[in-house]
Amino acid sequence: MSKIELVIESRYENIDLVGTCLESLSSQLFDEQQCHQIKVCVYEAVTNCIKHGYSGSLGQKVYISYEMNAERIILDISDAGASMDPQLLKDTSTDFQIDLDNPKEGGMGLKIIKSFMDDIQYQIKDGMNHLTLVKYAKPLSNSQ
């Protein structure tokens, strides 16, 4: 399993570059819809690093590592910012109920990630927050 590592500065405009790169790399194993889902999950995770981990401050680093084999893709998004509450991952709900009379910004990123990825883990290791996302390849159907 080969590993690719990307490092970006904590600027929102850098997120599209990472998402596009991983969408392209994952196309070797996943169909177009799954590649787009992977891109969205990476976008949400990196946005959370910048917005919550670094409180939007510039000049910080976000690390993205990518490993893929014939069965799965493993993404590790890490930062040295504020830690995430691990309890947020215990909510297994992927229900997207929105109060249209009183909508609030945010809070959907982890739900989106949970709905698209097969496994999600969070840990703090060597002073770094690591969000690890796994998506398993599904055999592509030959019948249309």
Secondary structure, 3 states (H helix, E strand, C coil): CEEEEEEEECCHHHHHHHHHHHHHHHCCCCCHHHHHHHHHHHHHHHHHHHHHHCCCCCCCEEEEEEEECCCEEEEEEEECCCCCCHHHHCCCCCCCCCCCCCCCCCCCHHHHHHHHCCEEEEEEECCEEEEEEEEECCCCCCCC
